[in-house]
Amino acid sequence: MDDHPSAELEHLRQTCRDLQEIFRTSFDGIFVADGNGMTLMVNEGCERNYGLKAADLVGRHVSEFEKKGWIRPVIAGKVAETRQRMSATQLTHEGKTILVTGIPLFDQGGQVRRVVINSRDMTELVHLQQDLAIARENLRRADGEREELRTQLLSLEGVVLQSPAMRRIAELALRVAKVDSTVLVTGESGTGKEVLTRLIHKESARAEGPFIKINCGALPRDLLESELFGYEPGAFTGAQRQGKHGLVELASGGTLFLDEIGELPLDLQVKLLTVLQDRQLVRLGGTKSVSVDVRVVAATNRDLASMVAERKFRSDLFYRLNVVPIRIPPLAERREDILPLVRQFVDEFNRQYGFSKRLAERLLGRLHASSWPGNVRELRNVVERLLVTSPGDLIGLQDLEAVLPASGGSDTAGMKPKVQELERRLVEEAMREHKSTRAAAIALGISQSTVVRRLRAPQPIKGA
């Protein structure tokens, strides 16, 4: 009997010690004030959150904290006054963001006896939210820029961008056009290197300036230097009395397109390197440097890296030219562009010659299936030849065979399934656009029965 009160007392003491330890070690800050706003207790979490010691806070009225600029806003007084739970976001003198909730405790008479404030440091979360907002804004801006690029791509006159490869190239060209970086365009002959270079010029800030093309492989060696860099009066026999500006000077303020750059002689490569590095040149027969403001785009169908290894092209010039390399794939690697190019050329030559000619379905299939070793240039020439030499307005496969004799039997046999599949796709595309077999037949220049037959034809097995 005598042991019972002491055991209960020890239990109460242990409970008190437990509560004190819980109060002290709580990760969240715990702040306790009386009903009049005097600070009674502050735990370690609260010290950490506010960057203040308990000794700085205990015994002070809560109104002092805001006056001293330590915490803003202070809510303990408002909790006591309103007798309601209240939450707020505080800013500390260290720049931290603290989320707090104040709770009133009442005595038996219903008066506010204590105000308990729980606090948690939200600074890191706020920073993460800010970072997320910035990331979202950057993403929104990038989406906007990408959409602007897509809009630009849709309106690029004379550039066919049906294939993913050409869309990627055009997007890169539009980005590069906004700066003056030197560009090296590579690819087989006839792939459209000059078309891409003109696009870069047209979309650049230099669009109103000159576009000067120099074919480094077409000019005679003894004229190339004087044509490129100009000459002073009396520089050589036959020179103009007043001297002459070179093409590099004439391109100042605009774009200088150096086609077939791999054909440039080694001694002239040194002078071109000076233009790229210092934006200056010296005319033939002169000693004075002339400043030039040009954006250089070079093009070649040769492997300049191999030429550097063989000491046929200067490595320093190669690295100066190869700042932004753009490779245009051959037409055989981007077959999606063939038929759009054909339609573009048909429209061009119909306008140029006053024709109203169109190509038959089977002819389109043959054009699509061909390998086109001469690339876009060869395709354009063939389309022009077809329109000029064919007597009727509907140009058929027989007209192509008159212009380009058919390949051997094995090639033709291998081509037939591809042609048939393309014919079916063309008919399906026409049906989606024109809705009826009659309208589709008129658009394609074939009979209505042919449209029906193509739609009924079995589809090839994938991978067969």
C-alpha positions as CSV (number, residue, x, y, z in Angstrom):
1,M,0.0,0.0,0.0
2,D,2.8,2.4,0.9
3,D,4.6,1.7,-2.4
4,H,1.7,2.7,-4.6
5,P,1.9,6.5,-4.3
6,S,5.7,6.5,-4.9
7,A,5.3,4.3,-8.0
8,E,2.7,6.6,-9.4
9,L,4.9,9.6,-8.6
10,E,7.9,8.0,-10.4
11,H,5.6,7.3,-13.4
12,L,4.6,10.9,-13.5
13,R,8.2,12.0,-13.3
14,Q,9.2,9.7,-16.2
15,T,6.3,11.0,-18.2
16,C,7.5,14.5,-17.5
17,R,11.0,13.6,-18.6
18,D,9.7,12.0,-21.8
19,L,7.7,15.1,-22.7
20,Q,10.6,17.3,-22.0
21,E,12.8,15.2,-24.3
22,I,10.2,15.1,-27.0
23,F,9.8,18.9,-26.8
24,R,13.6,19.3,-27.0
25,T,14.3,17.0,-29.8
26,S,11.3,17.6,-32.1
27,F,12.5,18.4,-35.6
28,D,9.7,21.0,-35.9
29,G,10.1,24.2,-33.9
30,I,7.9,24.5,-30.8
31,F,7.4,28.0,-29.3
32,V,5.2,28.5,-26.2
33,A,3.9,31.8,-24.9
34,D,1.5,32.7,-22.2
35,G,-1.9,34.3,-22.8
36,N,-0.4,37.8,-22.6
37,G,2.3,37.1,-25.2
38,M,5.3,36.5,-22.9
39,T,7.7,33.8,-24.3
40,L,7.9,30.8,-21.9
41,M,9.6,28.0,-23.8
42,V,11.5,27.5,-27.1
43,N,12.9,24.2,-28.3
44,E,16.1,23.4,-30.4
45,G,14.0,23.2,-33.7
46,C,12.7,26.7,-33.1
47,E,16.3,28.0,-32.4
48,R,17.4,26.4,-35.7
49,N,14.4,27.8,-37.7
50,Y,14.8,31.4,-36.5
51,G,18.6,31.5,-36.1
52,L,18.2,32.7,-32.5
53,K,19.0,31.2,-29.1
54,A,16.3,30.3,-26.6
55,A,18.0,32.9,-24.2
56,D,17.3,35.6,-26.9
57,L,13.6,34.7,-26.9
58,V,12.5,33.4,-23.5
59,G,11.2,36.2,-21.2
60,R,10.5,38.6,-24.0
61,H,7.1,39.8,-25.3
62,V,6.4,38.4,-28.8
63,S,5.9,42.0,-30.1
64,E,9.6,42.6,-29.7
65,F,10.5,40.0,-32.3
66,E,8.8,41.9,-35.1
67,K,10.2,45.3,-33.9
68,K,13.7,43.9,-34.0
69,G,13.2,42.5,-37.4
70,W,13.8,38.9,-36.3
71,I,10.5,37.5,-37.4
72,R,7.7,38.8,-39.6
73,P,4.8,38.4,-39.1
74,V,4.4,37.3,-35.4
75,I,1.1,35.5,-34.9
76,A,1.1,34.6,-31.2
77,G,-0.7,37.8,-30.1
78,K,-3.4,37.3,-32.8
79,V,-4.0,33.7,-31.8
80,A,-4.6,34.8,-28.2
81,E,-6.8,37.7,-29.3
82,T,-8.9,35.8,-31.8
83,R,-8.9,32.5,-29.7
84,Q,-8.6,30.7,-33.0
85,R,-6.1,28.4,-34.7
86,M,-4.1,30.4,-37.2
87,S,-1.4,29.6,-39.9
88,A,1.0,31.9,-41.6
89,T,4.2,32.1,-43.6
90,Q,7.0,34.0,-41.8
91,L,10.2,35.5,-43.1
92,T,13.2,35.5,-40.7
93,H,16.2,37.9,-40.4
94,E,18.3,35.2,-42.1
95,G,16.0,35.1,-45.2
96,K,14.4,31.8,-44.3
97,T,10.7,31.0,-45.1
98,I,9.0,29.4,-42.1
99,L,5.5,27.9,-42.1
100,V,3.8,28.3,-38.7
101,T,0.6,27.2,-37.0
102,G,-0.6,28.8,-33.8
103,I,-2.9,26.9,-31.4
104,P,-4.6,28.5,-28.3
105,L,-4.8,26.4,-25.0
106,F,-7.6,27.4,-22.6
107,D,-7.9,27.3,-18.7
108,Q,-11.0,26.1,-16.9
109,G,-12.5,29.5,-17.0
110,G,-12.2,29.6,-20.9
111,Q,-9.3,32.1,-20.9
112,V,-6.3,31.6,-23.2
113,R,-3.7,30.2,-20.9
114,R,-1.0,29.3,-23.5
115,V,-0.3,29.8,-27.2
116,V,1.7,27.0,-28.9
117,I,3.4,27.8,-32.2
118,N,4.6,24.9,-34.4
119,S,7.1,26.0,-37.1
120,R,8.8,24.2,-40.0
121,D,11.5,25.6,-42.3
122,M,10.1,25.7,-45.8
123,T,13.1,27.6,-47.4
124,E,14.3,24.6,-49.4
125,L,10.8,23.8,-50.6
126,V,10.3,27.4,-51.7
127,H,13.6,27.3,-53.6
128,L,12.5,24.1,-55.3
129,Q,9.2,25.7,-56.2
130,Q,11.0,28.7,-57.6
131,D,13.3,26.5,-59.5
132,L,10.4,24.6,-60.9
133,A,8.7,27.8,-61.9
134,I,11.8,28.9,-63.7
135,A,12.1,25.5,-65.4
136,R,8.5,25.7,-66.5
137,E,9.1,29.1,-67.9
138,N,12.2,28.0,-69.8
139,L,10.2,25.0,-71.1
140,R,7.4,27.3,-72.2
141,R,9.9,29.6,-73.9
142,A,11.6,26.7,-75.6
143,D,8.2,25.4,-76.8
144,G,7.4,28.8,-78.1
145,E,10.8,29.0,-80.0
146,R,10.3,25.5,-81.3
147,E,6.8,26.4,-82.5
148,E,8.2,29.6,-84.1
149,L,10.8,27.5,-85.9
150,R,8.0,25.1,-87.1
151,T,6.0,28.1,-88.4
152,Q,9.1,29.4,-90.2
153,L,9.8,26.0,-91.7
154,L,6.3,25.8,-93.2
155,S,6.8,29.1,-95.0
156,L,10.4,28.6,-96.4
157,E,9.9,29.2,-100.1
158,G,11.5,26.7,-102.4
159,V,12.7,24.3,-99.6
160,V,11.1,20.9,-99.4
161,L,11.0,19.6,-95.8
162,Q,9.0,16.4,-95.9
163,S,11.7,14.1,-94.5
164,P,12.7,14.2,-90.9
165,A,16.4,14.6,-91.9
166,M,15.6,17.8,-93.9
167,R,13.4,19.2,-91.2
168,R,16.3,18.8,-88.7
169,I,18.7,20.4,-91.1
170,A,16.4,23.3,-91.8
171,E,15.8,23.9,-88.0
172,L,19.6,24.0,-87.5
173,A,20.0,26.3,-90.4
174,L,17.4,28.7,-89.0
175,R,19.2,28.8,-85.6
176,V,22.6,29.3,-87.2
177,A,21.2,32.1,-89.4
178,K,20.7,34.2,-86.3
179,V,24.4,34.4,-85.6
180,D,27.5,34.9,-87.7
181,S,29.2,31.6,-87.1
182,T,31.0,30.1,-90.1
183,V,29.2,27.1,-91.6
184,L,30.5,24.2,-93.6
185,V,27.9,22.5,-95.8
186,T,28.8,19.0,-97.1
187,G,27.1,16.5,-99.2
188,E,27.1,14.9,-102.7
189,S,26.8,17.1,-105.8
190,G,23.2,18.2,-106.5
191,T,21.9,17.7,-102.9
192,G,21.0,21.4,-102.5
193,K,23.9,22.9,-100.7
194,E,23.4,26.3,-102.4
195,V,19.7,26.3,-101.6
196,L,20.5,25.8,-97.9
197,T,23.1,28.5,-98.0
198,R,20.7,31.0,-99.5
199,L,18.2,30.0,-96.9
200,I,20.7,30.8,-94.1
201,H,21.4,34.2,-95.8
202,K,17.7,35.0,-96.3
203,E,16.9,34.3,-92.6
204,S,19.9,36.2,-91.2
205,A,20.3,39.8,-90.1
206,R,22.4,40.2,-93.3
207,A,19.5,39.4,-95.6
208,E,19.5,42.9,-97.0
209,G,23.3,42.7,-97.7
210,P,24.9,41.0,-100.8
211,F,25.0,37.3,-101.3
212,I,28.3,36.5,-103.2
213,K,28.9,33.0,-104.6
214,I,32.4,32.0,-105.5
215,N,33.0,28.6,-107.2
216,C,36.5,27.8,-106.2
217,G,36.7,25.0,-108.7
218,A,35.4,27.0,-111.7
219,L,37.8,29.9,-111.8
220,P,41.3,29.5,-113.5
221,R,44.1,29.3,-111.0
222,D,45.8,32.5,-112.3
223,L,42.6,34.5,-112.0
224,L,41.3,33.0,-108.7
225,E,43.4,35.2,-106.3
226,S,42.6,38.5,-108.1
227,E,38.9,37.6,-108.3
228,L,38.8,36.7,-104.6
229,F,40.9,39.4,-103.1
230,G,41.1,42.1,-105.8
231,Y,44.2,43.9,-106.9
232,E,45.9,47.3,-106.8
233,P,46.5,49.5,-109.9
234,G,49.3,48.0,-112.0
235,A,49.5,44.8,-110.0
236,F,50.0,42.8,-113.2
237,T,50.0,43.1,-116.9
238,G,46.5,43.7,-118.2
239,A,45.2,44.9,-114.8
240,Q,42.6,47.7,-114.8
241,R,44.2,51.1,-114.3
242,Q,42.1,51.9,-111.2
243,G,42.5,48.4,-109.6
244,K,39.6,46.2,-108.6
245,H,37.7,45.1,-105.6
246,G,37.7,41.4,-105.0
247,L,34.5,39.3,-104.5
248,V,35.4,39.0,-100.7
249,E,35.2,42.8,-100.4
250,L,32.0,43.0,-102.4
251,A,30.4,40.5,-100.0
252,S,31.1,42.9,-97.0
253,G,27.9,43.3,-95.0
254,G,26.5,40.1,-96.4
255,T,27.2,36.5,-97.0
256,L,30.2,35.0,-98.8
257,F,29.4,31.5,-100.2
258,L,32.6,29.6,-101.1
259,D,31.4,26.6,-103.2
260,E,33.8,23.7,-103.8
261,I,36.1,25.0,-101.1
262,G,38.2,21.8,-101.4
263,E,39.5,23.0,-104.8
264,L,41.0,26.2,-103.3
265,P,44.9,26.1,-103.8
266,L,47.0,25.9,-100.6
267,D,48.6,29.3,-101.0
268,L,45.1,31.0,-101.2
269,Q,43.9,29.0,-98.2
270,V,46.4,31.1,-96.1
271,K,44.8,34.3,-97.3
272,L,41.3,33.0,-96.7
273,L,42.4,32.0,-93.2
274,T,43.4,35.6,-92.5
275,V,40.0,36.8,-93.6
276,L,38.3,34.4,-91.3
277,Q,40.6,35.1,-88.3
278,D,41.2,38.9,-88.6
279,R,38.4,40.0,-91.0
280,Q,41.1,41.6,-93.2
281,L,42.7,41.0,-96.5
282,V,45.5,42.4,-98.7
283,R,44.8,43.0,-102.4
284,L,47.1,41.5,-105.0
285,G,50.0,43.8,-105.5
286,G,49.2,45.8,-102.3
287,T,50.5,46.1,-98.8
288,K,47.6,47.8,-97.0
289,S,45.1,45.7,-95.1
290,V,41.4,46.1,-96.0
291,S,38.8,45.4,-93.4
292,V,35.9,43.2,-94.5
293,D,32.6,42.3,-92.7
294,V,31.5,39.0,-94.1
295,R,29.7,35.9,-92.9
296,V,31.3,32.9,-94.6
297,V,29.5,29.7,-95.6
298,A,31.6,27.1,-97.4
299,A,30.4,24.0,-99.2
300,T,32.1,20.9,-100.6
301,N,31.4,17.4,-101.9
302,R,34.8,16.2,-100.8
303,D,36.1,14.8,-97.6
304,L,38.1,17.7,-96.2
305,A,39.2,15.7,-93.1
306,S,40.9,13.1,-95.4
307,M,42.4,15.9,-97.5
308,V,43.9,17.4,-94.2
309,A,45.4,14.0,-93.4
310,E,46.9,13.9,-97.0
311,R,48.2,17.5,-96.6
312,K,46.0,18.7,-99.5
313,F,44.0,21.0,-97.3
314,R,45.2,23.2,-94.4
315,S,44.1,21.9,-91.0
316,D,43.9,25.4,-89.5
317,L,41.5,26.5,-92.3
318,F,39.5,23.3,-91.9
319,Y,38.9,23.9,-88.2
320,R,38.0,27.6,-88.9
321,L,35.4,26.5,-91.5
322,N,34.1,23.6,-89.6
323,V,32.5,25.6,-86.8
324,V,29.0,24.5,-87.6
325,P,29.0,21.5,-90.0
326,I,25.8,20.6,-91.8
327,R,25.6,17.5,-93.9
328,I,22.9,17.2,-96.5
329,P,22.1,13.5,-97.2
330,P,21.6,12.3,-100.8
331,L,18.1,12.0,-102.1
332,A,18.2,8.2,-101.9
333,E,18.4,8.6,-98.1
334,R,15.4,10.9,-97.9
335,R,12.8,9.5,-100.2
336,E,10.0,11.3,-98.5
337,D,11.2,14.5,-100.3
338,I,11.1,13.0,-103.8
339,L,7.4,13.5,-104.7
340,P,7.1,16.9,-103.0
341,L,10.2,18.0,-105.0
342,V,8.6,16.6,-108.2
343,R,5.4,18.6,-107.5
344,Q,7.4,21.7,-106.8
345,F,9.3,21.4,-110.1
346,V,6.1,20.6,-112.1
347,D,4.5,23.8,-110.7
348,E,7.7,25.8,-111.4
349,F,8.0,24.7,-115.1
350,N,4.3,25.0,-115.7
351,R,4.5,28.6,-114.6
352,Q,7.7,29.2,-116.5
353,Y,6.6,27.8,-119.8
354,G,2.9,28.4,-119.6
355,F,2.0,24.7,-119.4
356,S,-0.8,22.9,-117.6
357,K,0.8,19.5,-117.5
358,R,0.6,16.8,-114.9
359,L,2.3,13.5,-114.2
360,A,0.5,10.2,-114.2
361,E,0.3,7.9,-111.2
362,R,2.6,5.2,-112.6
363,L,5.2,7.8,-113.6
364,L,5.2,9.2,-110.1
365,G,5.8,5.7,-108.8
366,R,8.8,5.2,-111.1
367,L,10.3,8.6,-110.1
368,H,9.9,7.7,-106.4
369,A,11.5,4.3,-106.8
370,S,14.6,5.6,-108.8
371,S,17.9,6.0,-107.0
372,W,18.8,9.5,-108.3
373,P,22.6,9.4,-108.2
374,G,22.6,13.0,-109.4
375,N,20.3,13.9,-106.4
376,V,17.9,16.9,-106.6
377,R,19.7,18.5,-109.6
378,E,19.2,15.3,-111.7
379,L,15.5,15.0,-110.6
380,R,14.9,18.7,-111.5
381,N,16.4,18.2,-114.9
382,V,14.4,15.1,-115.6
383,V,11.1,16.8,-114.6
384,E,11.9,19.8,-116.9
385,R,12.8,17.5,-119.8
386,L,9.6,15.6,-119.3
387,L,7.4,18.7,-119.4
388,V,9.3,20.2,-122.3
389,T,9.5,17.1,-124.6
390,S,6.1,15.4,-123.8
391,P,3.4,16.3,-126.4
392,G,0.3,15.8,-124.1
393,D,-0.8,17.4,-120.9
394,L,-0.8,14.1,-119.1
395,I,2.7,12.7,-118.9
396,G,2.9,9.0,-118.5
397,L,5.5,6.3,-117.9
398,Q,6.2,5.9,-121.6
399,D,7.3,9.5,-121.7
400,L,9.9,8.8,-119.0
401,E,11.2,5.7,-120.8
402,A,11.7,7.9,-123.9
403,V,13.8,10.3,-121.7
404,L,15.5,7.7,-119.5
405,P,15.6,4.1,-120.9
406,A,14.3,1.5,-118.4
407,S,16.8,-0.5,-116.4
408,G,17.4,-4.3,-116.8
409,G,14.8,-6.8,-116.2
410,S,15.9,-7.7,-112.7
411,D,15.9,-4.1,-111.5
412,T,12.4,-3.6,-113.0
413,A,11.1,-6.7,-111.3
414,G,12.5,-5.6,-108.0
415,M,11.0,-2.1,-108.5
416,K,7.4,-3.3,-109.3
417,P,6.2,-4.0,-105.8
418,K,7.5,-0.6,-104.6
419,V,5.8,1.2,-107.4
420,Q,2.5,-0.6,-106.8
421,E,2.6,0.2,-103.1
422,L,3.4,3.9,-103.9
423,E,0.5,3.9,-106.4
424,R,-1.9,2.7,-103.7
425,R,-0.6,5.3,-101.2
426,L,-1.2,8.1,-103.8
427,V,-4.7,6.9,-104.4
428,E,-5.5,6.7,-100.7
429,E,-4.1,10.2,-100.2
430,A,-6.2,11.5,-103.0
431,M,-9.3,9.8,-101.6
432,R,-8.7,11.4,-98.2
433,E,-8.5,14.8,-99.8
434,H,-11.3,14.5,-102.5
435,K,-13.6,12.0,-100.8
436,S,-14.9,10.3,-104.0
437,T,-13.2,7.9,-106.5
438,R,-14.3,10.2,-109.4
439,A,-12.7,13.3,-107.9
440,A,-9.6,11.4,-106.9
441,A,-9.3,10.0,-110.5
442,I,-9.5,13.5,-112.0
443,A,-6.9,14.8,-109.5
444,L,-4.5,12.0,-110.3
445,G,-5.1,12.0,-114.0
446,I,-6.2,8.4,-114.2
447,S,-9.5,6.5,-114.8
448,Q,-12.0,5.9,-112.0
449,S,-11.7,2.2,-112.5
450,T,-7.9,2.4,-111.9
451,V,-8.6,4.2,-108.6
452,V,-11.1,1.4,-107.5
453,R,-8.6,-1.3,-108.6
454,R,-5.8,0.3,-106.6
455,L,-7.9,0.5,-103.5
456,R,-8.9,-3.1,-103.8
457,A,-5.4,-4.4,-104.3
458,P,-4.0,-6.4,-101.4
459,Q,-1.5,-4.6,-99.2
460,P,2.0,-6.1,-99.1
461,I,3.0,-8.0,-96.0
462,K,5.4,-6.0,-93.8
463,G,8.9,-7.3,-94.0
464,A,8.2,-9.5,-97.0
